[in-house]
């Protein structure tokens, strides 16, 4: 079942408390975490159809298409074995293990090995047109790698190397350093986490990642946020400092995006980061609300984002497995 369908059927997504200004100092991180939502996000699947590029078929017979349910939060590496199992026999034997030449494509856009599947779907397909584009029709290539746009899959250790690096980067942003991972994560923990990803095993992965992800807001230095779109192949990473209440009043407005941590919303950050795309307007009730200057969707984990949602709640509950919160702007 596609991710947004899973979420739309849940009536308990927002049952856990969102931090409020009067009590955020006493709020434990676990109180703001919705474990049922976390499980639903893990179980979210995308129907995918994969075909081998026609000009790469080394056979008189055309291979059948591969239909697979791909986990939104995982990576294309997860489905690679099944893709290769089906298509390897249609390629020259010297190419079947040339991992650095393999890549997926959607509508002439190369897909990334090191970005979650769901993030790329949300950015490239969006919500309004998803029914038209499901199953998600992809093309698999054994050659012609577009190295100017995508990192090469340099062997089977690529996935582990880049995931752990992303995890360290997000932790360094949120906590001020990656020392907790560098000093405390043992080899067996790293192996168990990566094994959880490769086998898409919830317990194996979250047994290790929960302590890294679930941090009290007073421990955080910055938010780990990345913004993808369907008009650029790179991402924007806003600089969002988290101030303590006693410091917030003394901050000058010219400083990087920062507010009382209990009141900073997704809309606040997007307005500050993309002033050409968003503006503050008065609604019919005389209240200030966020408006878009262009026609696009703001998507987080497969659903249209509520601009008034506190960023702390999103960071805890809607981040992907590398603990980055990914926001997708899909231009229509």
C-alpha positions as CSV (number, residue, x, y, z in Angstrom):
1,X,0.0,0.0,0.0
2,X,1.4,3.4,-0.9
3,X,2.6,5.5,2.0
4,X,-0.1,8.3,2.0
5,X,-2.8,5.7,2.0
6,X,-1.4,4.2,5.1
7,X,-1.3,7.6,6.8
8,X,-4.7,8.7,5.7
9,X,-6.2,5.6,7.3
10,X,-4.7,6.3,10.7
11,X,-6.7,8.2,13.2
12,X,-3.9,8.4,15.8
13,X,-1.1,10.2,13.9
14,X,-1.2,13.3,16.0
15,X,-2.4,11.8,19.3
16,X,1.0,12.3,21.0
17,X,1.7,15.8,22.5
18,X,3.5,18.4,20.5
19,X,5.9,20.5,22.7
20,X,4.4,23.7,24.0
21,X,6.3,26.8,25.2
22,X,5.2,26.5,28.8
23,X,6.4,23.0,29.3
24,X,9.0,22.0,26.8
25,X,11.8,22.1,29.4
26,X,10.1,19.3,31.3
27,X,9.0,17.3,28.2
28,X,10.9,14.1,27.6
29,X,11.6,13.3,24.0
30,X,9.7,10.0,24.3
31,X,6.5,12.0,25.1
32,X,6.6,13.6,21.6
33,X,7.4,10.4,19.7
34,X,4.6,8.6,18.0
35,X,5.8,5.0,17.8
36,X,2.8,3.8,15.9
37,X,3.5,6.4,13.2
38,X,7.1,5.4,13.2
39,X,6.1,1.8,12.4
40,X,3.6,2.9,9.7
41,X,6.3,5.0,8.0
42,X,8.7,2.0,8.1
43,X,6.0,-0.2,6.5
44,X,5.1,2.3,3.8
45,X,5.5,0.8,0.4
46,X,5.6,2.1,-3.2
47,X,4.5,-0.1,-6.1
48,X,7.4,0.0,-8.6
49,X,7.8,-1.4,-12.1
50,X,11.3,-1.8,-13.4
51,X,12.3,-2.5,-17.0
52,X,15.8,-3.0,-18.5
53,X,16.8,-0.3,-20.9
54,X,16.0,-1.6,-24.4
55,X,19.3,-0.6,-25.9
56,X,21.1,-2.7,-23.3
57,X,19.4,-6.0,-24.0
58,X,22.0,-8.5,-25.2
59,X,19.5,-11.1,-26.2
60,X,16.9,-11.8,-28.9
61,X,14.4,-12.1,-26.1
62,X,13.0,-9.1,-24.2
63,X,13.0,-9.6,-20.4
64,X,9.7,-9.3,-18.5
65,X,9.2,-6.3,-16.2
66,X,9.9,-6.6,-12.5
67,X,7.0,-5.5,-10.3
68,X,8.1,-4.9,-6.7
69,X,6.8,-3.2,-3.5
70,X,9.7,-0.9,-2.5
71,X,10.0,0.5,1.1
72,X,9.6,4.3,0.9
73,X,12.2,4.8,3.7
74,X,14.8,2.5,2.3
75,X,17.1,2.9,-0.7
76,X,17.4,1.5,-4.2
77,X,20.2,-0.7,-3.0
78,X,17.5,-2.7,-1.2
79,X,15.8,-3.8,-4.5
80,X,19.0,-4.2,-6.5
81,X,19.4,-8.0,-6.0
82,X,16.0,-8.7,-7.3
83,X,16.6,-6.4,-10.3
84,X,19.9,-8.1,-11.1
85,X,18.5,-11.5,-10.6
86,X,15.9,-10.8,-13.3
87,X,18.1,-8.9,-15.8
88,X,21.7,-10.2,-15.4
89,X,21.1,-13.0,-18.0
90,X,20.3,-10.4,-20.6
91,X,23.6,-8.6,-20.2
92,X,27.1,-9.5,-21.2
93,X,28.8,-11.4,-18.4
94,X,31.5,-8.7,-17.9
95,X,28.8,-6.2,-17.0
96,X,26.7,-8.1,-14.4
97,X,29.0,-7.1,-11.5
98,X,30.0,-3.7,-12.8
99,X,28.2,-1.9,-9.9
100,X,29.7,1.5,-10.7
101,X,27.9,1.6,-14.0
102,X,24.4,0.6,-12.7
103,X,21.7,3.2,-12.2
104,X,17.9,3.7,-12.2
105,X,16.1,6.3,-14.3
106,X,12.6,7.9,-14.2
107,X,11.5,10.0,-17.2
108,X,15.1,10.7,-18.2
109,X,16.0,11.7,-14.6
110,X,18.8,9.7,-13.0
111,X,17.8,8.4,-9.5
112,X,20.2,8.5,-6.6
113,X,21.6,5.6,-4.7
114,X,22.1,7.6,-1.5
115,X,18.7,9.3,-1.2
116,X,15.6,7.4,0.2
117,X,13.2,6.0,-2.4
118,X,10.3,8.0,-0.9
119,X,12.1,11.3,-1.1
120,X,12.8,10.9,-4.8
121,X,9.2,9.8,-5.5
122,X,7.7,12.8,-3.6
123,X,10.0,15.3,-5.3
124,X,9.6,13.9,-8.9
125,X,6.0,12.6,-8.9
126,X,4.3,14.5,-6.1
127,X,0.8,13.9,-4.7
128,X,-1.6,15.2,-7.3
129,X,-0.3,13.0,-10.1
130,X,0.7,9.9,-8.1
131,X,-2.3,7.8,-9.1
132,X,-1.4,8.4,-12.8
133,X,2.3,7.4,-12.1
134,X,1.6,4.3,-10.0
135,X,3.2,1.8,-10.3
136,X,6.3,4.0,-10.5
137,X,7.8,3.0,-13.9
138,X,11.6,3.0,-13.8
139,X,14.3,2.0,-16.2
140,X,17.4,0.1,-15.1
141,X,20.8,0.6,-16.8
142,X,24.0,-1.4,-16.7
143,X,26.0,1.3,-18.5
144,X,26.1,5.0,-19.4
145,X,26.3,6.2,-15.8
146,X,25.4,9.9,-15.5
147,X,28.3,10.7,-13.1
148,X,27.8,14.5,-13.1
149,X,24.4,14.1,-11.4
150,X,24.6,10.9,-9.3
151,X,27.1,9.2,-7.0
152,X,28.4,5.9,-8.4
153,X,27.6,2.7,-6.6
154,X,31.2,1.9,-6.0
155,X,30.9,-1.7,-4.9
156,X,28.7,-3.3,-2.2
157,X,30.2,-1.3,0.6
158,X,29.0,2.0,-0.9
159,X,25.6,1.7,0.7
160,X,27.0,1.2,4.2
161,X,29.7,3.9,3.8
162,X,27.2,6.6,2.6
163,X,24.5,5.8,5.0
164,X,26.7,5.9,8.1
165,X,28.2,9.2,6.8
166,X,24.7,10.7,6.4
167,X,23.9,9.5,9.9
168,X,27.0,11.1,11.3
169,X,26.2,14.4,9.4
170,X,22.7,14.6,10.7
171,X,23.9,13.8,14.3
172,X,26.6,16.4,14.0
173,X,24.0,19.0,13.0
174,X,21.5,18.1,15.7
175,X,23.9,17.5,18.6
176,X,26.9,19.7,17.6
177,X,29.1,16.7,17.0
178,X,29.1,13.1,15.9
179,X,31.0,12.0,18.9
180,X,28.1,9.9,20.2
181,X,28.4,7.7,17.1
182,X,32.1,7.8,16.8
183,X,32.8,6.9,20.4
184,X,29.8,4.8,21.5
185,X,28.5,2.9,18.4
186,X,30.2,-0.5,18.5
187,X,30.9,-2.5,15.4
188,X,28.2,-4.9,16.3
189,X,25.7,-2.0,16.6
190,X,26.7,-0.7,13.2
191,X,26.4,-4.2,11.7
192,X,23.0,-4.7,13.2
193,X,21.7,-1.3,11.9
194,X,23.0,-1.9,8.4
195,X,21.6,-5.5,8.5
196,X,18.2,-3.9,9.5
197,X,18.3,-1.8,6.4
198,X,19.4,-4.5,4.0
199,X,16.7,-6.9,5.3
200,X,14.2,-4.1,6.1
201,X,14.0,-5.4,9.6
202,X,12.3,-2.8,11.9
203,X,13.5,-4.2,15.2
204,X,17.2,-4.6,14.2
205,X,17.3,-1.0,12.8
206,X,15.4,0.9,15.5
207,X,17.0,-0.9,18.4
208,X,20.2,1.0,17.5
209,X,18.8,4.2,16.0
210,X,16.2,5.1,18.7
211,X,18.8,6.4,21.0
212,X,20.4,8.5,18.2
213,X,17.0,9.9,17.0
214,X,15.0,10.6,20.1
215,X,16.6,13.6,21.6
216,X,15.1,16.2,24.0
217,X,14.8,19.6,22.4
218,X,17.1,21.1,25.0
219,X,19.9,18.8,23.8
220,X,19.6,19.9,20.1
221,X,21.8,22.5,18.5
222,X,20.3,22.6,15.0
223,X,17.7,20.8,13.0
224,X,18.8,18.3,10.3
225,X,16.7,19.3,7.3
226,X,17.1,18.9,3.6
227,X,14.8,20.3,0.9
228,X,14.5,18.5,-2.5
229,X,12.6,19.7,-5.6
230,X,11.7,18.4,-9.1
231,X,13.5,21.3,-10.8
232,X,17.0,20.8,-9.3
233,X,19.1,17.7,-8.9
234,X,20.7,19.0,-5.7
235,X,19.2,19.9,-2.3
236,X,19.1,22.9,0.0
237,X,20.1,22.4,3.7
238,X,18.8,25.3,5.7
239,X,20.8,26.5,8.7
240,X,18.3,26.3,11.6
241,X,19.8,27.0,15.0
242,X,17.8,26.0,18.1
243,X,17.9,28.7,20.8
244,X,17.1,28.3,24.4
245,X,14.3,30.5,25.6
246,X,16.7,32.8,27.5
247,X,18.7,33.4,24.4
248,X,15.9,33.8,21.9
249,X,15.0,37.3,23.0
250,X,18.5,38.7,22.4
251,X,18.8,37.4,18.9
252,X,18.9,39.9,16.0
253,X,16.6,39.2,13.1
254,X,19.5,39.0,10.7
255,X,20.8,35.8,12.3
256,X,20.0,32.4,10.8
257,X,16.5,31.1,11.2
258,X,15.9,30.8,14.9
259,X,13.0,31.1,17.4
260,X,11.7,29.7,20.7
261,X,12.2,26.0,20.0
262,X,8.6,25.2,21.0
263,X,7.1,27.6,18.4
264,X,9.3,27.3,15.4
265,X,7.2,25.7,12.6
266,X,7.9,24.2,9.2
267,X,6.2,27.3,7.7
268,X,8.6,29.7,9.6
269,X,11.6,27.9,8.1
270,X,10.3,27.7,4.6
271,X,9.4,31.4,4.6
272,X,12.8,32.4,5.8
273,X,14.7,30.0,3.5
274,X,12.6,30.5,0.3
275,X,11.2,34.1,0.4
276,X,10.6,34.0,-3.4
277,X,8.3,31.0,-2.9
278,X,6.4,31.9,0.2
279,X,4.9,35.0,1.8
280,X,2.9,36.0,4.9
281,X,-0.7,37.2,4.2
282,X,-3.7,38.1,6.3
283,X,-6.6,35.7,5.9
284,X,-10.3,36.7,6.1
285,X,-10.2,36.4,9.9
286,X,-7.4,38.9,10.1
287,X,-4.8,36.2,11.0
288,X,-1.4,35.9,9.5
289,X,-0.9,32.7,7.4
290,X,1.6,31.4,5.0
291,X,0.8,31.6,1.3
292,X,2.6,30.1,-1.8
293,X,3.7,32.5,-4.6
294,X,3.8,29.6,-7.1
295,X,1.9,26.4,-7.7
296,X,3.7,23.5,-5.9
297,X,3.2,20.9,-3.2
298,X,5.0,20.7,0.1
299,X,5.4,17.1,0.9
300,X,6.8,15.3,3.9
301,X,6.8,11.5,4.0
302,X,4.3,11.2,1.2
303,X,1.7,13.6,2.6
304,X,1.0,17.3,2.1
305,X,2.7,19.1,5.0
306,X,0.8,21.3,7.5
307,X,2.8,24.5,7.7
308,X,1.9,25.0,11.3
309,X,3.5,21.8,12.5
310,X,6.4,22.4,15.0
311,X,9.7,21.5,13.4
312,X,10.7,19.6,16.6
313,X,7.8,17.2,16.2
314,X,8.6,16.7,12.5
315,X,12.3,16.0,13.3
316,X,11.4,13.3,15.8
317,X,8.5,11.7,14.0
318,X,8.9,12.3,10.2
319,X,12.6,12.1,9.7
320,X,13.9,9.3,7.4
321,X,16.3,6.6,8.6
322,X,19.4,8.7,8.4
323,X,17.6,11.1,10.8
324,X,17.4,13.9,8.3
325,X,13.9,15.5,7.8
326,X,13.3,15.6,4.1
327,X,10.9,18.2,2.7
328,X,10.0,18.0,-1.0
329,X,8.7,20.9,-3.1
330,X,7.0,19.4,-6.2
331,X,6.3,22.1,-8.7
332,X,3.1,21.5,-10.8
